[in-house]
Amino acid sequence: MNDLQKRSWAEISLPNLRHNYQQIRASLPEGCRFLGVVKADAYGHGALTVSRFLQEIGADYLAVSCLDEALELRRGGIHMPILILGHTPPEYTETLIENDITQTVSALAKAAQYSEAATALGKTLKIHIKLDTGMSRLGFLCAGNYFESGVSNLLRTLALPHLACEGIYTHFAVSDEPDPASEDYTRGQFKLFTDVIAAVEGKSGFRFSIRHCANSGAVVSYPEMALDMVRPGLLLYGYGDTSGKLDLRPCMRLVTTVSTIKIYEPGTYVSYGRRYVTEGKTRMGVLAIGYADGLPRLISNKCRFAVPGGFAAQRGTICMDMCMVDLTGLPQVDVGSEIELFGEENSLLQLSDAAQTIPYELLCAVSKRVPRVYIEIE
Ligand SMILES: *Cc1c(COP(=O)(O)O)cnc(C)c1O
């Protein structure tokens, strides 16, 4: 960060990341691998720094969304296995192989294209097969009437030349929702996943070395579904531990500073649209953060931030680069004071609820303009 500027920044705690990693690790069955999901710039925490750290502290695998994200890590010196969860066009098969990147294969037609490209190169592409057990997104269809055709398409995929199938996985739709219908749904997805594996292994004699399905919700609520590897994202960054079971710590702290403070008379309109009007005499601060930094405009007038000496209510429409807070009765706050938008003091959940969204979206929304400042391990 440019220290002279001191506008807004995101503090990322590597000690907290290590703590979360260790807490999750300790909850896993013996021998279970740990894949850290670092897609979307590690949920806004900085993919390269987070990945280097996970590599150093002993994670087994990383997952990203696309080839560009995988290449960023390889170029940055990450040598551990990397799985691409999304689609990569088969024309990039050579790039995948050259960079030793594992590609998800989610349909027979794609498997055939990868196989053809790899065969032409005389090389082998490492793959994980993805099953659609109820998320209805990527993956081989295998639910209900599709069971037999799903199994047969998997067998045909396994028989294709120049594809080395290391793993198989699926993704849960509601593993983080506690109601009984969601629990049934998750258990149904898991059963289908293991049934398809059993059918394919039974018919082929092939063994998938890494079977995985547990995202954050499942790591917390369905430890019996860990299988050979777990795949948490949100948990690693300190959120999604709905039952508090793992005692995690938030890794990101979004901070801004006070640009100016003014005293307004009662009846003064504040910000665009005049959506806030002061009731009494008001000491109002202007903060150097707005929706271009990732603060959703939807939370205008609906949230509070942690300030020295307490909490300050946000007032008026959030602008692109600034927003206002009521500092009446908070004399410790001065121009230049640091304000925590979210972190250990002001919960991200309070903001994501106000924004009618989930913590994931607000973490990913912290924009490029906000420098990431890492707190290192002592
Ligand atoms: C994003 C993602 C995850 C991680 O999800 P969390 O809820 O953050 O744990 C795991 N698996 C797949 C396939 C994903 O796309």
The ligand as a Gaussian input file, in Angstrom:
#p B3LYP/6-31G(d) Opt

LIG

0 1
 C      -16.788000     -22.470000      -4.758000
 C      -16.757000     -23.932000      -4.671000
 C      -16.404000     -24.570000      -3.468000
 C      -16.189000     -23.836000      -2.185000
 O      -17.432000     -23.426000      -1.676000
 P      -17.547000     -22.826000      -0.182000
 O      -18.992000     -22.734000       0.053000
 O      -16.884000     -21.480000      -0.236000
 O      -16.842000     -23.757000       0.705000
 C      -16.269000     -25.944000      -3.488000
 N      -16.509000     -26.650000      -4.598000
 C      -16.887000     -26.079000      -5.766000
 C      -17.150000     -26.931000      -6.955000
 C      -17.036000     -24.704000      -5.843000
 O      -17.425000     -24.143000      -6.980000

